[in-house]
Amino acid sequence: MNNLILSKQLTKKLKWGVAGCGSFLENTFLPTFHHLKKSKLVSVYSSNLHRAEFIKKKFNAEKSFNNFQQFLNSDIEAVYIASKNSDHYKQVIAAANAGKHILCEKPLSITQEQAKEMVEVCERNNVILTVNFVMRHHPIIKKTKEFIDRNLIGKIVSISLKFNYDFQPNDNFRFKISESGGGALRDLGPHMIDLLRYFGGEFNIIGGAVDNVVYDSKVDDFAAALVKFENGGYGDFNVSFNVSEPINRIEILGNKGTIIIDNMIGKRNAASKMTISLKNEGKKAFRRRANRQLFLLRDVQRAFIKNEQPLITAFDGLVNMEIISKLEMK
């Protein structure tokens, strides 16, 4: 009997629902999700029931809904919220009140006030809220963090991040300010802000710009910031929707060495390259191909099953949102 009980415990899978059925969910998230051994997709929600039914059939889910409360009342324990930004607030709060652990897309919300309330409601309901900041989970990013923490390149002088590509205005929700809250800063900036904090710690904003440099649309096509880390040194990033031949890279300068990471930002499942140059040691290069979404999902799955905090916390999402709000006011 004991062996039978143990067997059932080992084979029990975390039951998920997904909300929001866009192209990222269909082409990246769910194909990756199906590599998880301890999770299963049970329910799909979309305001468009036909779309929900299509995703249900394509990925062998059990149920589909266009009513969010009915979706939450289905037999699920965790929710991935991939809906448009303006829906995150009400959906996260509803999921938290229903006792579901939550993985939310970035940015966490439209305003920092909403983000703060979302975090508080999750805490009151003892549910875990985390954000899909996938870049932290790439093995090269983790190795870079290890090198920084071990003082291998010495004191941080500057960290520079660039994330640019060409995304012409269309009918996507990202170009509707009521649904997205903003453009390049809201869509690409969260990853850059999270990496700056991950590598350099908390920081204060010195200056920033949110602008339309090329395209005339309702949302920004360019944003940049200069920050000073509380532990010393500086950071900067720029993001844009307007560069057809982008140079996307990470450059970290320390007083004893430098780290450059190419083929990471703006790439999925590519072979990324880290080049580390140390004083009196020359250059060394490391290459690694990795599915960072899968690494994140494995960490989130573990955290949800064990009721522990994942690498990326609700606080990370809240601080990220606060920084975005400050930059938009510059």
Secondary structure, DSSP 8 states (H G I E B T S, - for coil): -HHHHHHHHHH--EEEEEE---HHIIIIIHHHHTT-SSEEEEEEE-SSHHHHHHHHHHTT-SEEES-HHHHHHSS-SEEEE-S-HHHHHHHHHHHHHTT-EEEE-SSS-SSHHHHHHHHHHHHHTT--EEE--GGGGSHHHHHHHHHHHTTTT-SEEEEEEEEE-B----SSGGG-HHHHS-SHHHHTHHHHHHHHHHHH-SEEEEEEEEE-SS--SSS-SEEEEEEEETTS-EEEEEEESB-SS---EEEEEESSEEEEEES-TT-SS-EEEEEEEETTTEEEEEEEE--HHHHHHHHHHHHHHHT---SS-HHHHHHHHHHHHHHHH-
